[in-house]
């Protein structure tokens, strides 16, 4: 059994309701069925834990707890903190838990604000998945699963 943390930052507590024209209408409650659809039988060997906070400190505390709990991997959508938080990047650098940076929208196509096209945390992640709506989370979990199983063999 692989235990993954789905971690969400500010304004992501309302996925599926908040600006559906940008972020879509699917919710995190849809994630297990999407994961089963994308991974088939392998999804049965995956446990998901969810955490969302609008507070940077709470997110860092949860990252540190993920290390203590020996979480296998983290799918992390830090929201706007992706583009501004050295503290989150520093935490990812030392906790030694594989992390995939997740974005519901394609941050590189967000031309209204160029700051949204940069990431402080990307260097500390094994990869970045962006632009696939709620499917981005399932793809991140799948990437974490493949990363771990390849590493073990």
N, CA, C and O atoms as a GROMACS GRO file, in nm:
protein
  612
    1UNK      N    1   0.084  -0.119   0.000
    1UNK     CA    2   0.000   0.000   0.000
    1UNK      C    3   0.088   0.124   0.000
    1UNK      O    4   0.179   0.136   0.082
    2UNK      N    5   0.061   0.215  -0.090
    2UNK     CA    6   0.132   0.344  -0.096
    2UNK      C    7   0.040   0.452  -0.040
    2UNK      O    8  -0.077   0.461  -0.078
    3UNK      N    9   0.094   0.535   0.049
    3UNK     CA   10   0.018   0.642   0.111
    3UNK      C   11   0.066   0.775   0.055
    3UNK      O   12   0.182   0.814   0.073
    4UNK      N   13  -0.025   0.845  -0.012
    4UNK     CA   14   0.007   0.974  -0.072
    4UNK      C   15  -0.075   1.085  -0.008
    4UNK      O   16  -0.190   1.066   0.029
    5UNK      N   17  -0.012   1.200   0.004
    5UNK     CA   18  -0.078   1.319   0.056
    5UNK      C   19  -0.113   1.410  -0.061
    5UNK      O   20  -0.028   1.441  -0.144
    6UNK      N   21  -0.238   1.453  -0.066
    6UNK     CA   22  -0.282   1.554  -0.162
    6UNK      C   23  -0.294   1.683  -0.082
    6UNK      O   24  -0.384   1.698   0.002
    7UNK      N   25  -0.204   1.774  -0.108
    7UNK     CA   26  -0.191   1.896  -0.029
    7UNK      C   27  -0.230   2.016  -0.113
    7UNK      O   28  -0.183   2.033  -0.226
    8UNK      N   29  -0.316   2.101  -0.058
    8UNK     CA   30  -0.366   2.217  -0.130
    8UNK      C   31  -0.349   2.344  -0.048
    8UNK      O   32  -0.375   2.345   0.072
    9UNK      N   33  -0.306   2.449  -0.115
    9UNK     CA   34  -0.286   2.578  -0.052
    9UNK      C   35  -0.407   2.669  -0.061
    9UNK      O   36  -0.520   2.623  -0.076
   10UNK      N   37  -0.382   2.800  -0.053
   10UNK     CA   38  -0.490   2.898  -0.041
   10UNK      C   39  -0.587   2.897  -0.159
   10UNK      O   40  -0.549   2.880  -0.275
   11UNK      N   41  -0.712   2.918  -0.124
   11UNK     CA   42  -0.823   2.930  -0.219
   11UNK      C   43  -0.855   2.801  -0.292
   11UNK      O   44  -0.934   2.801  -0.387
   12UNK      N   45  -0.796   2.691  -0.250
   12UNK     CA   46  -0.822   2.563  -0.317
   12UNK      C   47  -0.918   2.475  -0.238
   12UNK      O   48  -0.939   2.359  -0.272
   13UNK      N   49  -0.976   2.529  -0.134
   13UNK     CA   50  -1.077   2.457  -0.058
   13UNK      C   51  -1.211   2.451  -0.130
   13UNK      O   52  -1.303   2.383  -0.085
   14UNK      N   53  -1.220   2.521  -0.240
   14UNK     CA   54  -1.346   2.526  -0.314
   14UNK      C   55  -1.328   2.483  -0.458
   14UNK      O   56  -1.393   2.536  -0.549
   15UNK      N   57  -1.238   2.386  -0.480
   15UNK     CA   58  -1.218   2.334  -0.615
   15UNK      C   59  -1.351   2.281  -0.668
   15UNK      O   60  -1.422   2.208  -0.598
   16UNK      N   61  -1.383   2.318  -0.788
   16UNK     CA   62  -1.509   2.277  -0.850
   16UNK      C   63  -1.616   2.385  -0.842
   16UNK      O   64  -1.712   2.383  -0.919
   17UNK      N   65  -1.600   2.478  -0.749
   17UNK     CA   66  -1.695   2.589  -0.733
   17UNK      C   67  -1.629   2.723  -0.769
   17UNK      O   68  -1.694   2.813  -0.823
   18UNK      N   69  -1.502   2.734  -0.738
   18UNK     CA   70  -1.428   2.859  -0.760
   18UNK      C   71  -1.388   2.873  -0.906
   18UNK      O   72  -1.317   2.787  -0.959
   19UNK      N   73  -1.430   2.977  -0.970
   19UNK     CA   74  -1.394   3.009  -1.107
   19UNK      C   75  -1.389   2.886  -1.198
   19UNK      O   76  -1.283   2.852  -1.250
   20UNK      N   77  -1.503   2.819  -1.218
   20UNK     CA   78  -1.504   2.698  -1.300
   20UNK      C   79  -1.458   2.720  -1.443
   20UNK      O   80  -1.416   2.626  -1.510
   21UNK      N   81  -1.464   2.844  -1.491
   21UNK     CA   82  -1.415   2.872  -1.627
   21UNK      C   83  -1.263   2.856  -1.636
   21UNK      O   84  -1.211   2.834  -1.745
   22UNK      N   85  -1.193   2.867  -1.523
   22UNK     CA   86  -1.047   2.847  -1.520
   22UNK      C   87  -1.014   2.709  -1.465
   22UNK      O   88  -0.928   2.639  -1.520
   23UNK      N   89  -1.081   2.669  -1.355
   23UNK     CA   90  -1.042   2.551  -1.280
   23UNK      C   91  -1.132   2.430  -1.301
   23UNK      O   92  -1.102   2.322  -1.248
   24UNK      N   93  -1.241   2.443  -1.377
   24UNK     CA   94  -1.331   2.331  -1.401
   24UNK      C   95  -1.431   2.312  -1.289
   24UNK      O   96  -1.428   2.383  -1.188
   25UNK      N   97  -1.519   2.216  -1.307
   25UNK     CA   98  -1.627   2.194  -1.210
   25UNK      C   99  -1.610   2.065  -1.130
   25UNK      O  100  -1.691   2.037  -1.041
   26UNK      N  101  -1.508   1.986  -1.160
   26UNK     CA  102  -1.486   1.863  -1.083
   26UNK      C  103  -1.423   1.899  -0.948
   26UNK      O  104  -1.354   2.000  -0.936
   27UNK      N  105  -1.448   1.815  -0.848
   27UNK     CA  106  -1.399   1.840  -0.712
   27UNK      C  107  -1.299   1.731  -0.671
   27UNK      O  108  -1.281   1.632  -0.743
   28UNK      N  109  -1.236   1.750  -0.557
   28UNK     CA  110  -1.144   1.648  -0.506
   28UNK      C  111  -1.218   1.519  -0.470
   28UNK      O  112  -1.158   1.412  -0.464
   29UNK      N  113  -1.347   1.530  -0.445
   29UNK     CA  114  -1.426   1.408  -0.418
   29UNK      C  115  -1.429   1.318  -0.542
   29UNK      O  116  -1.451   1.198  -0.530
   30UNK      N  117  -1.406   1.376  -0.660
   30UNK     CA  118  -1.402   1.299  -0.785
   30UNK      C  119  -1.268   1.229  -0.805
   30UNK      O  120  -1.257   1.140  -0.889
   31UNK      N  121  -1.168   1.267  -0.728
   31UNK     CA  122  -1.032   1.216  -0.750
   31UNK      C  123  -1.021   1.064  -0.739
   31UNK      O  124  -0.958   1.004  -0.827
   32UNK      N  125  -1.076   0.997  -0.637
   32UNK     CA  126  -1.061   0.851  -0.633
   32UNK      C  127  -1.114   0.780  -0.758
   32UNK      O  128  -1.051   0.686  -0.807
   33UNK      N  129  -1.227   0.823  -0.811
   33UNK     CA  130  -1.280   0.758  -0.931
   33UNK      C  131  -1.194   0.791  -1.053
   33UNK      O  132  -1.176   0.706  -1.141
   34UNK      N  133  -1.142   0.912  -1.060
   34UNK     CA  134  -1.053   0.948  -1.171
   34UNK      C  135  -0.924   0.868  -1.161
   34UNK      O  136  -0.870   0.823  -1.262
   35UNK      N  137  -0.875   0.850  -1.040
   35UNK     CA  138  -0.754   0.771  -1.018
   35UNK      C  139  -0.775   0.626  -1.061
   35UNK      O  140  -0.689   0.566  -1.125
   36UNK      N  141  -0.889   0.572  -1.026
   36UNK     CA  142  -0.921   0.434  -1.067
   36UNK      C  143  -0.930   0.425  -1.219
   36UNK      O  144  -0.886   0.326  -1.278
   37UNK      N  145  -0.986   0.526  -1.281
   37UNK     CA  146  -0.998   0.529  -1.427
   37UNK      C  147  -0.862   0.534  -1.494
   37UNK      O  148  -0.840   0.470  -1.596
   38UNK      N  149  -0.768   0.612  -1.436
   38UNK     CA  150  -0.637   0.627  -1.498
   38UNK      C  151  -0.540   0.515  -1.462
   38UNK      O  152  -0.451   0.482  -1.541
   39UNK      N  153  -0.556   0.455  -1.344
   39UNK     CA  154  -0.460   0.355  -1.298
   39UNK      C  155  -0.514   0.212  -1.293
   39UNK      O  156  -0.438   0.118  -1.272
   40UNK      N  157  -0.642   0.196  -1.311
   40UNK     CA  158  -0.700   0.062  -1.308
   40UNK      C  159  -0.683  -0.004  -1.172
   40UNK      O  160  -0.703   0.060  -1.069
   41UNK      N  161  -0.647  -0.132  -1.173
   41UNK     CA  162  -0.637  -0.210  -1.050
   41UNK      C  163  -0.529  -0.158  -0.955
   41UNK      O  164  -0.540  -0.178  -0.834
   42UNK      N  165  -0.427  -0.093  -1.007
   42UNK     CA  166  -0.319  -0.041  -0.922
   42UNK      C  167  -0.371   0.063  -0.823
   42UNK      O  168  -0.311   0.085  -0.718
   43UNK      N  169  -0.482   0.128  -0.857
   43UNK     CA  170  -0.539   0.231  -0.769
   43UNK      C  171  -0.582   0.172  -0.635
   43UNK      O  172  -0.587   0.244  -0.535
   44UNK      N  173  -0.612   0.043  -0.632
   44UNK     CA  174  -0.653  -0.022  -0.506
   44UNK      C  175  -0.539  -0.023  -0.404
   44UNK      O  176  -0.564  -0.034  -0.284
   45UNK      N  177  -0.415  -0.013  -0.450
   45UNK     CA  178  -0.300  -0.013  -0.361
   45UNK      C  179  -0.256   0.126  -0.316
   45UNK      O  180  -0.145   0.145  -0.267
   46UNK      N  181  -0.345   0.223  -0.336
   46UNK     CA  182  -0.310   0.361  -0.304
   46UNK      C  183  -0.408   0.417  -0.201
   46UNK      O  184  -0.530   0.405  -0.214
   47UNK      N  185  -0.352   0.478  -0.099
   47UNK     CA  186  -0.431   0.547   0.003
   47UNK      C  187  -0.403   0.697  -0.011
   47UNK      O  188  -0.288   0.738  -0.021
   48UNK      N  189  -0.510   0.778  -0.011
   48UNK     CA  190  -0.495   0.922  -0.024
   48UNK      C  191  -0.537   0.992   0.105
   48UNK      O  192  -0.641   0.961   0.163
   49UNK      N  193  -0.455   1.085   0.148
   49UNK     CA  194  -0.488   1.172   0.260
   49UNK      C  195  -0.493   1.314   0.205
   49UNK      O  196  -0.406   1.352   0.126
   50UNK      N  197  -0.592   1.390   0.245
   50UNK     CA  198  -0.611   1.524   0.192
   50UNK      C  199  -0.589   1.628   0.301
   50UNK      O  200  -0.627   1.608   0.417
   51UNK      N  201  -0.528   1.740   0.262
   51UNK     CA  202  -0.514   1.852   0.354
   51UNK      C  203  -0.515   1.980   0.272
   51UNK      O  204  -0.450   1.990   0.168
   52UNK      N  205  -0.589   2.080   0.322
   52UNK     CA  206  -0.594   2.211   0.258
   52UNK      C  207  -0.586   2.317   0.366
   52UNK      O  208  -0.648   2.306   0.471
   53UNK      N  209  -0.509   2.422   0.337
   53UNK     CA  210  -0.504   2.535   0.427
   53UNK      C  211  -0.475   2.662   0.348
   53UNK      O  212  -0.405   2.660   0.247
   54UNK      N  213  -0.531   2.770   0.397
   54UNK     CA  214  -0.501   2.901   0.340
   54UNK      C  215  -0.377   2.962   0.406
   54UNK      O  216  -0.333   3.070   0.367
   55UNK      N  217  -0.321   2.894   0.505
   55UNK     CA  218  -0.208   2.945   0.583
   55UNK      C  219  -0.077   2.877   0.542
   55UNK      O  220  -0.068   2.755   0.539
   56UNK      N  221   0.022   2.958   0.511
   56UNK     CA  222   0.153   2.907   0.473
   56UNK      C  223   0.215   2.822   0.584
   56UNK      O  224   0.271   2.716   0.557
   57UNK      N  225   0.204   2.868   0.708
   57UNK     CA  226   0.260   2.794   0.821
   57UNK      C  227   0.196   2.658   0.838
   57UNK      O  228   0.265   2.560   0.869
   58UNK      N  229   0.064   2.649   0.820
   58UNK     CA  230  -0.004   2.520   0.831
   58UNK      C  231   0.043   2.423   0.723
   58UNK      O  232   0.057   2.303   0.748
   59UNK      N  233   0.068   2.474   0.603
   59UNK     CA  234   0.117   2.389   0.495
   59UNK      C  235   0.256   2.336   0.525
   59UNK      O  236   0.286   2.219   0.500
   60UNK      N  237   0.342   2.421   0.580
   60UNK     CA  238   0.477   2.378   0.618
   60UNK      C  239   0.470   2.276   0.732
   60UNK      O  240   0.542   2.176   0.730
   61UNK      N  241   0.384   2.300   0.830
   61UNK     CA  242   0.365   2.202   0.938
   61UNK      C  243   0.320   2.068   0.882
   61UNK      O  244   0.365   1.963   0.928
   62UNK      N  245   0.232   2.070   0.782
   62UNK     CA  246   0.181   1.944   0.724
   62UNK      C  247   0.290   1.874   0.644
   62UNK      O  248   0.296   1.751   0.642
   63UNK      N  249   0.375   1.950   0.576
   63UNK     CA  250   0.489   1.890   0.507
   63UNK      C  251   0.582   1.819   0.605
   63UNK      O  252   0.626   1.707   0.580
   64UNK      N  253   0.611   1.884   0.717
   64UNK     CA  254   0.697   1.822   0.818
   64UNK      C  255   0.632   1.698   0.878
   64UNK      O  256   0.700   1.599   0.906
   65UNK      N  257   0.501   1.702   0.897
   65UNK     CA  258   0.428   1.585   0.948
   65UNK      C  259   0.431   1.471   0.845
   65UNK      O  260   0.439   1.354   0.883
   66UNK      N  261   0.426   1.505   0.718
   66UNK     CA  262   0.435   1.402   0.614
   66UNK      C  263   0.567   1.326   0.625
   66UNK      O  264   0.570   1.204   0.606
   67UNK      N  265   0.674   1.396   0.655
   67UNK     CA  266   0.804   1.330   0.676
   67UNK      C  267   0.798   1.238   0.797
   67UNK      O  268   0.841   1.123   0.791
   68UNK      N  269   0.743   1.290   0.909
   68UNK     CA  270   0.733   1.210   1.031
   68UNK      C  271   0.646   1.086   1.010
   68UNK      O  272   0.676   0.979   1.062
   69UNK      N  273   0.538   1.102   0.935
   69UNK     CA  274   0.445   0.991   0.908
   69UNK      C  275   0.496   0.895   0.801
   69UNK      O  276   0.432   0.793   0.774
   70UNK      N  277   0.610   0.928   0.740
   70UNK     CA  278   0.668   0.846   0.634
   70UNK      C  279   0.572   0.830   0.516
   70UNK      O  280   0.557   0.721   0.460
   71UNK      N  281   0.508   0.942   0.478
   71UNK     CA  282   0.423   0.946   0.360
   71UNK      C  283   0.510   0.911   0.239
   71UNK      O  284   0.625   0.954   0.231
   72UNK      N  285   0.455   0.835   0.146
   72UNK     CA  286   0.533   0.792   0.030
   72UNK      C  287   0.554   0.901  -0.074
   72UNK      O  288   0.654   0.900  -0.146
   73UNK      N  289   0.461   0.994  -0.082
   73UNK     CA  290   0.474   1.101  -0.181
   73UNK      C  291   0.366   1.206  -0.161
   73UNK      O  292   0.264   1.182  -0.095
   74UNK      N  293   0.390   1.322  -0.220
   74UNK     CA  294   0.299   1.435  -0.204
   74UNK      C  295   0.264   1.493  -0.340
   74UNK      O  296   0.353   1.521  -0.421
   75UNK      N  297   0.134   1.509  -0.367
   75UNK     CA  298   0.085   1.585  -0.481
   75UNK      C  299   0.045   1.721  -0.424
   75UNK      O  300  -0.051   1.730  -0.348
   76UNK      N  301   0.117   1.825  -0.460
   76UNK     CA  302   0.106   1.953  -0.391
   76UNK      C  303   0.070   2.067  -0.486
   76UNK      O  304   0.148   2.105  -0.574
   77UNK      N  305  -0.049   2.120  -0.466
   77UNK     CA  306  -0.091   2.242  -0.534
   77UNK      C  307  -0.086   2.353  -0.430
   77UNK      O  308  -0.179   2.368  -0.351
   78UNK      N  309   0.019   2.428  -0.430
   78UNK     CA  310   0.038   2.533  -0.331
   78UNK      C  311  -0.035   2.662  -0.367
   78UNK      O  312  -0.023   2.761  -0.295
   79UNK      N  313  -0.109   2.662  -0.478
   79UNK     CA  314  -0.179   2.783  -0.519
   79UNK      C  315  -0.079   2.896  -0.538
   79UNK      O  316   0.030   2.875  -0.590
   80UNK      N  317  -0.117   3.015  -0.496
   80UNK     CA  318  -0.031   3.133  -0.514
   80UNK      C  319   0.102   3.120  -0.440
   80UNK      O  320   0.199   3.186  -0.478
   81UNK      N  321   0.109   3.037  -0.335
   81UNK     CA  322   0.237   3.020  -0.265
   81UNK      C  323   0.344   2.957  -0.355
   81UNK      O  324   0.463   2.971  -0.328
   82UNK      N  325   0.303   2.888  -0.460
   82UNK     CA  326   0.398   2.833  -0.556
   82UNK      C  327   0.492   2.942  -0.606
   82UNK      O  328   0.612   2.920  -0.624
   83UNK      N  329   0.435   3.060  -0.629
   83UNK     CA  330   0.506   3.169  -0.694
   83UNK      C  331   0.572   3.266  -0.596
   83UNK      O  332   0.642   3.358  -0.638
   84UNK      N  333   0.550   3.245  -0.466
   84UNK     CA  334   0.598   3.345  -0.369
   84UNK      C  335   0.671   3.289  -0.248
   84UNK      O  336   0.739   3.365  -0.179
   85UNK      N  337   0.659   3.160  -0.218
   85UNK     CA  338   0.704   3.110  -0.089
   85UNK      C  339   0.838   3.038  -0.091
   85UNK      O  340   0.848   2.923  -0.132
   86UNK      N  341   0.940   3.109  -0.046
   86UNK     CA  342   1.070   3.044  -0.025
   86UNK      C  343   1.062   2.948   0.093
   86UNK      O  344   1.133   2.847   0.096
   87UNK      N  345   0.976   2.978   0.190
   87UNK     CA  346   0.962   2.892   0.308
   87UNK      C  347   0.910   2.754   0.270
   87UNK      O  348   0.958   2.653   0.322
   88UNK      N  349   0.814   2.747   0.181
   88UNK     CA  350   0.763   2.617   0.136
   88UNK      C  351   0.871   2.545   0.056
   88UNK      O  352   0.891   2.424   0.073
   89UNK      N  353   0.940   2.616  -0.032
   89UNK     CA  354   1.049   2.555  -0.108
   89UNK      C  355   1.156   2.500  -0.014
   89UNK      O  356   1.207   2.390  -0.036
   90UNK      N  357   1.191   2.575   0.089
   90UNK     CA  358   1.290   2.529   0.186
   90UNK      C  359   1.243   2.402   0.258
   90UNK      O  360   1.322   2.311   0.282
   91UNK      N  361   1.116   2.396   0.291
   91UNK     CA  362   1.062   2.278   0.358
   91UNK      C  363   1.069   2.156   0.265
   91UNK      O  364   1.110   2.048   0.308
   92UNK      N  365   1.030   2.174   0.141
   92UNK     CA  366   1.037   2.064   0.044
   92UNK      C  367   1.181   2.015   0.025
   92UNK      O  368   1.204   1.897   0.000
   93UNK      N  369   1.275   2.105   0.037
   93UNK     CA  370   1.416   2.070   0.017
   93UNK      C  371   1.469   1.975   0.122
   93UNK      O  372   1.558   1.895   0.093
   94UNK      N  373   1.418   1.982   0.244
   94UNK     CA  374   1.477   1.900   0.349
   94UNK      C  375   1.393   1.781   0.393
   94UNK      O  376   1.447   1.690   0.457
   95UNK      N  377   1.263   1.776   0.362
   95UNK     CA  378   1.181   1.669   0.419
   95UNK      C  379   1.205   1.533   0.353
   95UNK      O  380   1.168   1.430   0.410
   96UNK      N  381   1.265   1.532   0.235
   96UNK     CA  382   1.300   1.406   0.167
   96UNK      C  383   1.179   1.318   0.138
   96UNK      O  384   1.186   1.196   0.152
   97UNK      N  385   1.069   1.380   0.097
   97UNK     CA  386   0.951   1.307   0.051
   97UNK      C  387   0.930   1.348  -0.094
   97UNK      O  388   0.920   1.467  -0.123
   98UNK      N  389   0.922   1.252  -0.187
   98UNK     CA  390   0.900   1.289  -0.327
   98UNK      C  391   0.772   1.371  -0.342
   98UNK      O  392   0.668   1.338  -0.286
   99UNK      N  393   0.784   1.478  -0.419
   99UNK     CA  394   0.670   1.569  -0.437
   99UNK      C  395   0.654   1.603  -0.585
   99UNK      O  396   0.751   1.624  -0.656
  100UNK      N  397   0.528   1.606  -0.628
  100UNK     CA  398   0.495   1.654  -0.762
  100UNK      C  399   0.417   1.783  -0.744
  100UNK      O  400   0.316   1.787  -0.674
  101UNK      N  401   0.464   1.888  -0.809
  101UNK     CA  402   0.393   2.017  -0.809
  101UNK      C  403   0.273   2.004  -0.903
  101UNK      O  404   0.286   1.959  -1.017
  102UNK      N  405   0.157   2.045  -0.853
  102UNK     CA  406   0.032   2.029  -0.929
  102UNK      C  407  -0.031   2.166  -0.952
  102UNK      O  408  -0.031   2.252  -0.864
  103UNK      N  409  -0.085   2.183  -1.072
  103UNK     CA  410  -0.166   2.300  -1.104
  103UNK      C  411  -0.286   2.256  -1.187
  103UNK      O  412  -0.272   2.179  -1.281
  104UNK      N  413  -0.401   2.305  -1.151
  104UNK     CA  414  -0.524   2.272  -1.224
  104UNK      C  415  -0.522   2.338  -1.361
  104UNK      O  416  -0.558   2.277  -1.462
  105UNK      N  417  -0.479   2.465  -1.364
  105UNK     CA  418  -0.468   2.536  -1.491
  105UNK      C  419  -0.323   2.530  -1.540
  105UNK      O  420  -0.233   2.492  -1.466
  106UNK      N  421  -0.304   2.566  -1.665
  106UNK     CA  422  -0.169   2.572  -1.720
  106UNK      C  423  -0.109   2.707  -1.681
  106UNK      O  424  -0.142   2.809  -1.740
  107UNK      N  425  -0.021   2.706  -1.582
  107UNK     CA  426   0.031   2.832  -1.529
  107UNK      C  427   0.110   2.910  -1.635
  107UNK      O  428   0.122   3.032  -1.625
  108UNK      N  429   0.165   2.843  -1.734
  108UNK     CA  430   0.244   2.910  -1.836
  108UNK      C  431   0.157   2.978  -1.942
  108UNK      O  432   0.206   3.057  -2.022
  109UNK      N  433   0.028   2.947  -1.941
  109UNK     CA  434  -0.062   3.016  -2.033
  109UNK      C  435  -0.137   3.130  -1.964
  109UNK      O  436  -0.216   3.200  -2.026
  110UNK      N  437  -0.111   3.148  -1.834
  110UNK     CA  438  -0.177   3.254  -1.757
  110UNK      C  439  -0.104   3.386  -1.783
  110UNK      O  440  -0.024   3.431  -1.700
  111UNK      N  441  -0.132   3.448  -1.895
  111UNK     CA  442  -0.058   3.567  -1.938
  111UNK      C  443  -0.103   3.694  -1.867
  111UNK      O  444  -0.040   3.799  -1.884
  112UNK      N  445  -0.211   3.688  -1.788
  112UNK     CA  446  -0.257   3.808  -1.718
  112UNK      C  447  -0.160   3.852  -1.609
  112UNK      O  448  -0.165   3.967  -1.564
  113UNK      N  449  -0.074   3.762  -1.567
  113UNK     CA  450   0.017   3.794  -1.458
  113UNK      C  451   0.140   3.705  -1.470
  113UNK      O  452   0.132   3.586  -1.438
  114UNK      N  453   0.252   3.759  -1.514
  114UNK     CA  454   0.370   3.676  -1.540
  114UNK      C  455   0.426   3.610  -1.414
  114UNK      O  456   0.497   3.510  -1.425
  115UNK      N  457   0.396   3.662  -1.294
  115UNK     CA  458   0.444   3.598  -1.171
  115UNK      C  459   0.389   3.456  -1.158
  115UNK      O  460   0.452   3.371  -1.096
  116UNK      N  461   0.271   3.430  -1.218
  116UNK     CA  462   0.211   3.296  -1.212
  116UNK      C  463   0.285   3.194  -1.298
  116UNK      O  464   0.255   3.075  -1.293
  117UNK      N  465   0.380   3.240  -1.376
  117UNK     CA  466   0.456   3.151  -1.463
  117UNK      C  467   0.587   3.106  -1.401
  117UNK      O  468   0.666   3.037  -1.466
  118UNK      N  469   0.613   3.144  -1.277
  118UNK     CA  470   0.735   3.102  -1.209
  118UNK      C  471   0.699   3.017  -1.087
  118UNK      O  472   0.589   3.026  -1.033
  119UNK      N  473   0.795   2.936  -1.045
  119UNK     CA  474   0.772   2.851  -0.929
  119UNK      C  475   0.898   2.846  -0.842
  119UNK      O  476   1.007   2.816  -0.890
  120UNK      N  477   0.880   2.878  -0.715
  120UNK     CA  478   0.990   2.862  -0.621
  120UNK      C  479   1.007   2.716  -0.581
  120UNK      O  480   1.119   2.673  -0.552
  121UNK      N  481   0.898   2.640  -0.580
  121UNK     CA  482   0.904   2.503  -0.529
  121UNK      C  483   0.941   2.399  -0.635
  121UNK      O  484   0.976   2.287  -0.600
  122UNK      N  485   0.933   2.434  -0.762
  122UNK     CA  486   0.958   2.338  -0.869
  122UNK      C  487   1.092   2.268  -0.861
  122UNK      O  488   1.102   2.150  -0.893
  123UNK      N  489   1.196   2.340  -0.820
  123UNK     CA  490   1.330   2.280  -0.811
  123UNK      C  491   1.338   2.171  -0.706
  123UNK      O  492   1.426   2.086  -0.710
  124UNK      N  493   1.245   2.173  -0.611
  124UNK     CA  494   1.245   2.075  -0.503
  124UNK      C  495   1.152   1.957  -0.530
  124UNK      O  496   1.138   1.868  -0.446
  125UNK      N  497   1.089   1.957  -0.647
  125UNK     CA  498   0.991   1.852  -0.682
  125UNK      C  499   1.049   1.759  -0.788
  125UNK      O  500   1.139   1.798  -0.863
  126UNK      N  501   0.997   1.638  -0.794
  126UNK     CA  502   1.042   1.544  -0.896
  126UNK      C  503   0.980   1.575  -1.031
  126UNK      O  504   1.027   1.526  -1.133
  127UNK      N  505   0.872   1.655  -1.032
  127UNK     CA  506   0.808   1.693  -1.156
  127UNK      C  507   0.696   1.792  -1.133
  127UNK      O  508   0.658   1.822  -1.020
  128UNK      N  509   0.643   1.842  -1.244
  128UNK     CA  510   0.533   1.938  -1.242
  128UNK      C  511   0.427   1.892  -1.340
  128UNK      O  512   0.458   1.856  -1.454
  129UNK      N  513   0.302   1.894  -1.295
  129UNK     CA  514   0.189   1.862  -1.384
  129UNK      C  515   0.092   1.979  -1.378
  129UNK      O  516   0.049   2.019  -1.270
  130UNK      N  517   0.058   2.033  -1.494
  130UNK     CA  518  -0.026   2.152  -1.498
  130UNK      C  519  -0.120   2.148  -1.618
  130UNK      O  520  -0.085   2.097  -1.725
  131UNK      N  521  -0.239   2.202  -1.598
  131UNK     CA  522  -0.328   2.228  -1.710
  131UNK      C  523  -0.433   2.124  -1.740
  131UNK      O  524  -0.505   2.138  -1.839
  132UNK      N  525  -0.444   2.020  -1.660
  132UNK     CA  526  -0.538   1.912  -1.689
  132UNK      C  527  -0.658   1.911  -1.594
  132UNK      O  528  -0.724   1.808  -1.580
  133UNK      N  529  -0.685   2.022  -1.530
  133UNK     CA  530  -0.796   2.026  -1.436
  133UNK      C  531  -0.771   1.932  -1.319
  133UNK      O  532  -0.657   1.914  -1.277
  134UNK      N  533  -0.877   1.874  -1.267
  134UNK     CA  534  -0.865   1.782  -1.153
  134UNK      C  535  -0.782   1.658  -1.190
  134UNK      O  536  -0.725   1.593  -1.102
  135UNK      N  537  -0.778   1.626  -1.319
  135UNK     CA  538  -0.696   1.514  -1.366
  135UNK      C  539  -0.548   1.535  -1.333
  135UNK      O  540  -0.474   1.438  -1.321
  136UNK      N  541  -0.506   1.660  -1.318
  136UNK     CA  542  -0.366   1.688  -1.281
  136UNK      C  543  -0.327   1.616  -1.152
  136UNK      O  544  -0.214   1.568  -1.140
  137UNK      N  545  -0.420   1.609  -1.055
  137UNK     CA  546  -0.391   1.540  -0.929
  137UNK      C  547  -0.373   1.390  -0.953
  137UNK      O  548  -0.281   1.329  -0.899
  138UNK      N  549  -0.461   1.331  -1.032
  138UNK     CA  550  -0.450   1.187  -1.060
  138UNK      C  551  -0.320   1.157  -1.134
  138UNK      O  552  -0.256   1.056  -1.106
  139UNK      N  553  -0.282   1.243  -1.227
  139UNK     CA  554  -0.156   1.223  -1.299
  139UNK      C  555  -0.036   1.236  -1.205
  139UNK      O  556   0.063   1.165  -1.220
  140UNK      N  557  -0.046   1.328  -1.110
  140UNK     CA  558   0.062   1.344  -1.012
  140UNK      C  559   0.075   1.220  -0.923
  140UNK      O  560   0.186   1.174  -0.898
  141UNK      N  561  -0.037   1.167  -0.877
  141UNK     CA  562  -0.034   1.046  -0.794
  141UNK      C  563   0.020   0.929  -0.876
  141UNK      O  564   0.100   0.849  -0.826
  142UNK      N  565  -0.022   0.919  -1.000
  142UNK     CA  566   0.028   0.813  -1.087
  142UNK      C  567   0.180   0.827  -1.107
  142UNK      O  568   0.252   0.727  -1.103
  143UNK      N  569   0.228   0.948  -1.127
  143UNK     CA  570   0.372   0.970  -1.143
  143UNK      C  571   0.447   0.933  -1.015
  143UNK      O  572   0.554   0.872  -1.022
  144UNK      N  573   0.392   0.969  -0.900
  144UNK     CA  574   0.455   0.931  -0.773
  144UNK      C  575   0.461   0.780  -0.758
  144UNK      O  576   0.564   0.725  -0.718
  145UNK      N  577   0.352   0.712  -0.791
  145UNK     CA  578   0.345   0.567  -0.782
  145UNK      C  579   0.452   0.503  -0.872
  145UNK      O  580   0.526   0.414  -0.829
  146UNK      N  581   0.460   0.549  -0.996
  146UNK     CA  582   0.559   0.493  -1.089
  146UNK      C  583   0.701   0.524  -1.042
  146UNK      O  584   0.790   0.440  -1.054
  147UNK      N  585   0.723   0.643  -0.991
  147UNK     CA  586   0.855   0.681  -0.938
  147UNK      C  587   0.897   0.585  -0.827
  147UNK      O  588   1.010   0.538  -0.824
  148UNK      N  589   0.804   0.557  -0.735
  148UNK     CA  590   0.837   0.470  -0.622
  148UNK      C  591   0.857   0.325  -0.665
  148UNK      O  592   0.950   0.259  -0.619
  149UNK      N  593   0.770   0.275  -0.752
  149UNK     CA  594   0.781   0.134  -0.792
  149UNK      C  595   0.905   0.111  -0.876
  149UNK      O  596   0.966   0.005  -0.867
  150UNK      N  597   0.943   0.206  -0.958
  150UNK     CA  598   1.066   0.192  -1.036
  150UNK      C  599   1.190   0.199  -0.946
  150UNK      O  600   1.290   0.130  -0.969
  151UNK      N  601   1.182   0.284  -0.845
  151UNK     CA  602   1.291   0.299  -0.751
  151UNK      C  603   1.312   0.170  -0.669
  151UNK      O  604   1.425   0.136  -0.633
  152UNK      N  605   1.201   0.101  -0.640
  152UNK     CA  606   1.207  -0.021  -0.559
  152UNK      C  607   1.256  -0.142  -0.638
  152UNK      O  608   1.305  -0.238  -0.580
  153UNK      N  609   1.243  -0.136  -0.770
  153UNK     CA  610   1.282  -0.256  -0.849
  153UNK      C  611   1.425  -0.250  -0.896
  153UNK      O  612   1.472  -0.342  -0.963
   0.00000   0.00000   0.00000
